[in-house]
Structure formats: C-alpha cells, structure tokens
Amino acid sequence: MGGKVSEKLLINRINHHLYKNELLNDRQFGFTPQKSTIDAVMEAKQFIEPVLEKRGLIIMTRLDVKGAFDAALWPGILKRLKD
C-alpha cells in the first residue's frame, strides 16, 4: 500500500479513536476539524483580557513539535494503536 494511503488510513483511525472516546481537550485547535488559528487566538483573548484589565501578569509560551515524531519508534506506536 502506498505511503500516502497508509498515512491517511492511520490518521483516520487515530482521529476516530480520539473523538469516539472523547480524548481531546476542548482547547485543542491544531489538527482539529472545524477549528482554526482564529479560534485559538479568540480563546487566548478571552483568557487574557480579564487578567490585563486587573493589571495582572500574563506569561505565554509556545511549543513547536515540528519533527517531533521523525525519530519515533513506529513499530511500537503501531502496535499500541492496534492493541
């Protein structure tokens, strides 16, 4: 089976499992259907505005996981998904 087809099937299976078992946080925006960067920004705005109005302190951090799975042990990941 082609790599792209295998990738699509794996993504569909993972997504089905995540949504069926309600394993995603409501604040998960990346790789989530019907959610966009604008949704994430609006969520952050709703959280930040009241704190700033009270002259509070906001500290933000960002995590970039690009390439995080490049060195993953895929046979183990696939076995766990299958289980």
PyMOL commands that set and color helices and strands:
alter all, ss='L'
color gray80, all
select helices_A, chain A and resi 3-20+37-53+74-82
alter helices_A, ss='H'
color red, helices_A
deselect
rebuild
show_as cartoon
